Amino acid sequence: MQIDKSPFFRKAIVPWYATDTALIIKAVVMFVFAFFGLDGIKVARQVEAYNDYIGVPVLLLVLSGIVLMINLIRIIKRYTGNSAM
């Protein structure tokens, strides 16, 4: 008798980068990057020689904010158990 290869009874394998710990660590790191971007914007506005380079911290803030929001949505979906979100 062959073993049933149906994935119905097997637990889904979650990649390491989609685990709860990895998502929380990534969210914390992105929050730190967003704070660093905010600080860079503040410094670029204060120092007149850096006014032309304000786009770099703005880009850092926007990209880290996007990744942070995606991770927070994934964490909320995982803990609420709502996969239709």
Chimera marker file (.cmm) of the C-alpha trace (Angstrom):
<marker_set name="trace">
<marker id="1" x="0.000" y="0.000" z="0.000" r="1" g="1" b="0" radius="0.5"/>
<marker id="2" x="1.385" y="3.358" z="-1.012" r="1" g="1" b="0" radius="0.5"/>
<marker id="3" x="1.518" y="6.346" z="1.276" r="1" g="1" b="0" radius="0.5"/>
<marker id="4" x="-1.057" y="8.976" z="0.429" r="1" g="1" b="0" radius="0.5"/>
<marker id="5" x="0.773" y="12.009" z="-0.986" r="1" g="1" b="0" radius="0.5"/>
<marker id="6" x="-2.158" y="14.347" z="-0.481" r="1" g="1" b="0" radius="0.5"/>
<marker id="7" x="-1.103" y="17.625" z="1.152" r="1" g="1" b="0" radius="0.5"/>
<marker id="8" x="-4.466" y="17.771" z="2.930" r="1" g="1" b="0" radius="0.5"/>
<marker id="9" x="-3.141" y="16.235" z="6.146" r="1" g="1" b="0" radius="0.5"/>
<marker id="10" x="0.253" y="17.863" z="6.049" r="1" g="1" b="0" radius="0.5"/>
<marker id="11" x="1.137" y="21.125" z="7.642" r="1" g="1" b="0" radius="0.5"/>
<marker id="12" x="2.184" y="23.853" z="5.196" r="1" g="1" b="0" radius="0.5"/>
<marker id="13" x="5.892" y="24.616" z="5.274" r="1" g="1" b="0" radius="0.5"/>
<marker id="14" x="6.462" y="28.270" z="6.045" r="1" g="1" b="0" radius="0.5"/>
<marker id="15" x="9.713" y="29.756" z="4.690" r="1" g="1" b="0" radius="0.5"/>
<marker id="16" x="12.064" y="31.184" z="7.299" r="1" g="1" b="0" radius="0.5"/>
<marker id="17" x="11.539" y="34.730" z="6.049" r="1" g="1" b="0" radius="0.5"/>
<marker id="18" x="7.775" y="34.478" z="6.625" r="1" g="1" b="0" radius="0.5"/>
<marker id="19" x="7.942" y="33.320" z="10.245" r="1" g="1" b="0" radius="0.5"/>
<marker id="20" x="6.564" y="35.427" z="13.078" r="1" g="1" b="0" radius="0.5"/>
<marker id="21" x="10.036" y="36.202" z="14.416" r="1" g="1" b="0" radius="0.5"/>
<marker id="22" x="11.366" y="37.318" z="11.038" r="1" g="1" b="0" radius="0.5"/>
<marker id="23" x="8.337" y="39.545" z="10.403" r="1" g="1" b="0" radius="0.5"/>
<marker id="24" x="8.646" y="41.217" z="13.795" r="1" g="1" b="0" radius="0.5"/>
<marker id="25" x="12.406" y="41.736" z="13.396" r="1" g="1" b="0" radius="0.5"/>
<marker id="26" x="11.877" y="43.161" z="9.907" r="1" g="1" b="0" radius="0.5"/>
<marker id="27" x="9.161" y="45.510" z="11.198" r="1" g="1" b="0" radius="0.5"/>
<marker id="28" x="11.421" y="46.776" z="14.000" r="1" g="1" b="0" radius="0.5"/>
<marker id="29" x="14.338" y="47.317" z="11.605" r="1" g="1" b="0" radius="0.5"/>
<marker id="30" x="12.107" y="49.190" z="9.156" r="1" g="1" b="0" radius="0.5"/>
<marker id="31" x="10.844" y="51.384" z="12.017" r="1" g="1" b="0" radius="0.5"/>
<marker id="32" x="14.460" y="52.242" z="12.862" r="1" g="1" b="0" radius="0.5"/>
<marker id="33" x="15.149" y="53.035" z="9.183" r="1" g="1" b="0" radius="0.5"/>
<marker id="34" x="12.052" y="55.246" z="9.030" r="1" g="1" b="0" radius="0.5"/>
<marker id="35" x="13.216" y="57.105" z="12.132" r="1" g="1" b="0" radius="0.5"/>
<marker id="36" x="16.662" y="57.481" z="10.541" r="1" g="1" b="0" radius="0.5"/>
<marker id="37" x="14.998" y="58.895" z="7.411" r="1" g="1" b="0" radius="0.5"/>
<marker id="38" x="13.032" y="61.405" z="9.502" r="1" g="1" b="0" radius="0.5"/>
<marker id="39" x="16.230" y="62.468" z="11.228" r="1" g="1" b="0" radius="0.5"/>
<marker id="40" x="17.945" y="62.810" z="7.846" r="1" g="1" b="0" radius="0.5"/>
<marker id="41" x="15.145" y="65.069" z="6.613" r="1" g="1" b="0" radius="0.5"/>
<marker id="42" x="15.525" y="67.220" z="9.725" r="1" g="1" b="0" radius="0.5"/>
<marker id="43" x="19.290" y="67.536" z="9.230" r="1" g="1" b="0" radius="0.5"/>
<marker id="44" x="18.919" y="68.239" z="5.497" r="1" g="1" b="0" radius="0.5"/>
<marker id="45" x="16.534" y="71.093" z="6.271" r="1" g="1" b="0" radius="0.5"/>
<marker id="46" x="18.758" y="72.560" z="8.983" r="1" g="1" b="0" radius="0.5"/>
<marker id="47" x="22.049" y="72.510" z="7.068" r="1" g="1" b="0" radius="0.5"/>
<marker id="48" x="21.781" y="74.665" z="3.970" r="1" g="1" b="0" radius="0.5"/>
<marker id="49" x="24.510" y="72.772" z="2.107" r="1" g="1" b="0" radius="0.5"/>
<marker id="50" x="22.439" y="69.563" z="2.310" r="1" g="1" b="0" radius="0.5"/>
<marker id="51" x="19.156" y="70.986" z="0.964" r="1" g="1" b="0" radius="0.5"/>
<marker id="52" x="19.772" y="69.437" z="-2.466" r="1" g="1" b="0" radius="0.5"/>
<marker id="53" x="20.116" y="65.963" z="-0.937" r="1" g="1" b="0" radius="0.5"/>
<marker id="54" x="16.792" y="65.824" z="0.901" r="1" g="1" b="0" radius="0.5"/>
<marker id="55" x="15.522" y="63.243" z="-1.613" r="1" g="1" b="0" radius="0.5"/>
<marker id="56" x="17.709" y="60.486" z="-0.160" r="1" g="1" b="0" radius="0.5"/>
<marker id="57" x="16.186" y="60.502" z="3.341" r="1" g="1" b="0" radius="0.5"/>
<marker id="58" x="12.708" y="60.987" z="1.846" r="1" g="1" b="0" radius="0.5"/>
<marker id="59" x="13.232" y="57.899" z="-0.332" r="1" g="1" b="0" radius="0.5"/>
<marker id="60" x="14.503" y="55.974" z="2.703" r="1" g="1" b="0" radius="0.5"/>
<marker id="61" x="11.452" y="57.038" z="4.701" r="1" g="1" b="0" radius="0.5"/>
<marker id="62" x="8.988" y="56.111" z="1.954" r="1" g="1" b="0" radius="0.5"/>
<marker id="63" x="10.522" y="52.715" z="1.160" r="1" g="1" b="0" radius="0.5"/>
<marker id="64" x="10.893" y="51.715" z="4.802" r="1" g="1" b="0" radius="0.5"/>
<marker id="65" x="7.317" y="52.857" z="5.422" r="1" g="1" b="0" radius="0.5"/>
<marker id="66" x="6.046" y="50.664" z="2.587" r="1" g="1" b="0" radius="0.5"/>
<marker id="67" x="7.910" y="47.605" z="3.878" r="1" g="1" b="0" radius="0.5"/>
<marker id="68" x="6.759" y="48.356" z="7.431" r="1" g="1" b="0" radius="0.5"/>
<marker id="69" x="3.105" y="48.571" z="6.365" r="1" g="1" b="0" radius="0.5"/>
<marker id="70" x="3.327" y="45.323" z="4.381" r="1" g="1" b="0" radius="0.5"/>
<marker id="71" x="4.850" y="43.548" z="7.368" r="1" g="1" b="0" radius="0.5"/>
<marker id="72" x="2.267" y="44.955" z="9.765" r="1" g="1" b="0" radius="0.5"/>
<marker id="73" x="-0.525" y="43.785" z="7.453" r="1" g="1" b="0" radius="0.5"/>
<marker id="74" x="1.015" y="40.304" z="7.336" r="1" g="1" b="0" radius="0.5"/>
<marker id="75" x="1.371" y="40.198" z="11.123" r="1" g="1" b="0" radius="0.5"/>
<marker id="76" x="-2.231" y="41.352" z="11.620" r="1" g="1" b="0" radius="0.5"/>
<marker id="77" x="-3.497" y="38.771" z="9.124" r="1" g="1" b="0" radius="0.5"/>
<marker id="78" x="-1.549" y="36.028" z="10.847" r="1" g="1" b="0" radius="0.5"/>
<marker id="79" x="-2.765" y="36.823" z="14.364" r="1" g="1" b="0" radius="0.5"/>
<marker id="80" x="-6.376" y="37.450" z="13.416" r="1" g="1" b="0" radius="0.5"/>
<marker id="81" x="-6.490" y="34.359" z="11.219" r="1" g="1" b="0" radius="0.5"/>
<marker id="82" x="-8.234" y="36.284" z="8.451" r="1" g="1" b="0" radius="0.5"/>
<marker id="83" x="-6.741" y="35.086" z="5.172" r="1" g="1" b="0" radius="0.5"/>
<marker id="84" x="-9.356" y="36.849" z="3.029" r="1" g="1" b="0" radius="0.5"/>
<marker id="85" x="-7.973" y="40.283" z="3.913" r="1" g="1" b="0" radius="0.5"/>
<link id1="1" id2="2" r="1" g="1" b="0" radius="0.2"/>
<link id1="2" id2="3" r="1" g="1" b="0" radius="0.2"/>
<link id1="3" id2="4" r="1" g="1" b="0" radius="0.2"/>
<link id1="4" id2="5" r="1" g="1" b="0" radius="0.2"/>
<link id1="5" id2="6" r="1" g="1" b="0" radius="0.2"/>
<link id1="6" id2="7" r="1" g="1" b="0" radius="0.2"/>
<link id1="7" id2="8" r="1" g="1" b="0" radius="0.2"/>
<link id1="8" id2="9" r="1" g="1" b="0" radius="0.2"/>
<link id1="9" id2="10" r="1" g="1" b="0" radius="0.2"/>
<link id1="10" id2="11" r="1" g="1" b="0" radius="0.2"/>
<link id1="11" id2="12" r="1" g="1" b="0" radius="0.2"/>
<link id1="12" id2="13" r="1" g="1" b="0" radius="0.2"/>
<link id1="13" id2="14" r="1" g="1" b="0" radius="0.2"/>
<link id1="14" id2="15" r="1" g="1" b="0" radius="0.2"/>
<link id1="15" id2="16" r="1" g="1" b="0" radius="0.2"/>
<link id1="16" id2="17" r="1" g="1" b="0" radius="0.2"/>
<link id1="17" id2="18" r="1" g="1" b="0" radius="0.2"/>
<link id1="18" id2="19" r="1" g="1" b="0" radius="0.2"/>
<link id1="19" id2="20" r="1" g="1" b="0" radius="0.2"/>
<link id1="20" id2="21" r="1" g="1" b="0" radius="0.2"/>
<link id1="21" id2="22" r="1" g="1" b="0" radius="0.2"/>
<link id1="22" id2="23" r="1" g="1" b="0" radius="0.2"/>
<link id1="23" id2="24" r="1" g="1" b="0" radius="0.2"/>
<link id1="24" id2="25" r="1" g="1" b="0" radius="0.2"/>
<link id1="25" id2="26" r="1" g="1" b="0" radius="0.2"/>
<link id1="26" id2="27" r="1" g="1" b="0" radius="0.2"/>
<link id1="27" id2="28" r="1" g="1" b="0" radius="0.2"/>
<link id1="28" id2="29" r="1" g="1" b="0" radius="0.2"/>
<link id1="29" id2="30" r="1" g="1" b="0" radius="0.2"/>
<link id1="30" id2="31" r="1" g="1" b="0" radius="0.2"/>
<link id1="31" id2="32" r="1" g="1" b="0" radius="0.2"/>
<link id1="32" id2="33" r="1" g="1" b="0" radius="0.2"/>
<link id1="33" id2="34" r="1" g="1" b="0" radius="0.2"/>
<link id1="34" id2="35" r="1" g="1" b="0" radius="0.2"/>
<link id1="35" id2="36" r="1" g="1" b="0" radius="0.2"/>
<link id1="36" id2="37" r="1" g="1" b="0" radius="0.2"/>
<link id1="37" id2="38" r="1" g="1" b="0" radius="0.2"/>
<link id1="38" id2="39" r="1" g="1" b="0" radius="0.2"/>
<link id1="39" id2="40" r="1" g="1" b="0" radius="0.2"/>
<link id1="40" id2="41" r="1" g="1" b="0" radius="0.2"/>
<link id1="41" id2="42" r="1" g="1" b="0" radius="0.2"/>
<link id1="42" id2="43" r="1" g="1" b="0" radius="0.2"/>
<link id1="43" id2="44" r="1" g="1" b="0" radius="0.2"/>
<link id1="44" id2="45" r="1" g="1" b="0" radius="0.2"/>
<link id1="45" id2="46" r="1" g="1" b="0" radius="0.2"/>
<link id1="46" id2="47" r="1" g="1" b="0" radius="0.2"/>
<link id1="47" id2="48" r="1" g="1" b="0" radius="0.2"/>
<link id1="48" id2="49" r="1" g="1" b="0" radius="0.2"/>
<link id1="49" id2="50" r="1" g="1" b="0" radius="0.2"/>
<link id1="50" id2="51" r="1" g="1" b="0" radius="0.2"/>
<link id1="51" id2="52" r="1" g="1" b="0" radius="0.2"/>
<link id1="52" id2="53" r="1" g="1" b="0" radius="0.2"/>
<link id1="53" id2="54" r="1" g="1" b="0" radius="0.2"/>
<link id1="54" id2="55" r="1" g="1" b="0" radius="0.2"/>
<link id1="55" id2="56" r="1" g="1" b="0" radius="0.2"/>
<link id1="56" id2="57" r="1" g="1" b="0" radius="0.2"/>
<link id1="57" id2="58" r="1" g="1" b="0" radius="0.2"/>
<link id1="58" id2="59" r="1" g="1" b="0" radius="0.2"/>
<link id1="59" id2="60" r="1" g="1" b="0" radius="0.2"/>
<link id1="60" id2="61" r="1" g="1" b="0" radius="0.2"/>
<link id1="61" id2="62" r="1" g="1" b="0" radius="0.2"/>
<link id1="62" id2="63" r="1" g="1" b="0" radius="0.2"/>
<link id1="63" id2="64" r="1" g="1" b="0" radius="0.2"/>
<link id1="64" id2="65" r="1" g="1" b="0" radius="0.2"/>
<link id1="65" id2="66" r="1" g="1" b="0" radius="0.2"/>
<link id1="66" id2="67" r="1" g="1" b="0" radius="0.2"/>
<link id1="67" id2="68" r="1" g="1" b="0" radius="0.2"/>
<link id1="68" id2="69" r="1" g="1" b="0" radius="0.2"/>
<link id1="69" id2="70" r="1" g="1" b="0" radius="0.2"/>
<link id1="70" id2="71" r="1" g="1" b="0" radius="0.2"/>
<link id1="71" id2="72" r="1" g="1" b="0" radius="0.2"/>
<link id1="72" id2="73" r="1" g="1" b="0" radius="0.2"/>
<link id1="73" id2="74" r="1" g="1" b="0" radius="0.2"/>
<link id1="74" id2="75" r="1" g="1" b="0" radius="0.2"/>
<link id1="75" id2="76" r="1" g="1" b="0" radius="0.2"/>
<link id1="76" id2="77" r="1" g="1" b="0" radius="0.2"/>
<link id1="77" id2="78" r="1" g="1" b="0" radius="0.2"/>
<link id1="78" id2="79" r="1" g="1" b="0" radius="0.2"/>
<link id1="79" id2="80" r="1" g="1" b="0" radius="0.2"/>
<link id1="80" id2="81" r="1" g="1" b="0" radius="0.2"/>
<link id1="81" id2="82" r="1" g="1" b="0" radius="0.2"/>
<link id1="82" id2="83" r="1" g="1" b="0" radius="0.2"/>
<link id1="83" id2="84" r="1" g="1" b="0" radius="0.2"/>
<link id1="84" id2="85" r="1" g="1" b="0" radius="0.2"/>
</marker_set>
